[in-house]
Amino acid sequence: MKGFNKVLAVIFSIILIFMCITLILYVGGIIEVRNITNVLDMLIASRETKLATIITAAVIGLLAIVFGITVDGVDSNSGSTLTLPLSTGNISINTQTFETMVLNVAKKYNCLKNVKTRVDIKEDGIYVDLLVFVLEGTVVSDVMCKVQEDIKSTILKQTTVEVKQVEVKVKGIYNKTENKFQD
């Protein structure tokens, strides 16, 4: 659904840009209303083009409705949520929140660079993927073990949710003196 939302956003952005440019040109006196109406009259001169125009307008209207429904602003960027039932009600935590927690843990480790994360919420628990570059000279196995433990304990402490797996993938080495990432 994310891809569909992006396509709709691009379509409506193009339409809005076109409308804004037309308005600016009209207000600036560069084009006249009669020029716009002449173009519209040419578009709907025949019965077939009238029908095509009506169908196009209907499709754009439907896309606007679908876009308005699918992008509700509450959870539009998160893949899924985890709902924790409490005695006072439910708490929903989305994947972005978990990813932010993971990134905050990773920031504590100065030897990790260009950190990217992905959190999957599955029926049996939370799975974390961490993609990192490490500074030259880092003892990878020791640091990654600490990072994994720290991520698990932080999420457990902050959310009472146990992380099933933290998989760390070291993409390469970061050379600080040359300011270069090496695969």
Disulfide bonds with the S-S distance in Angstrom:
none
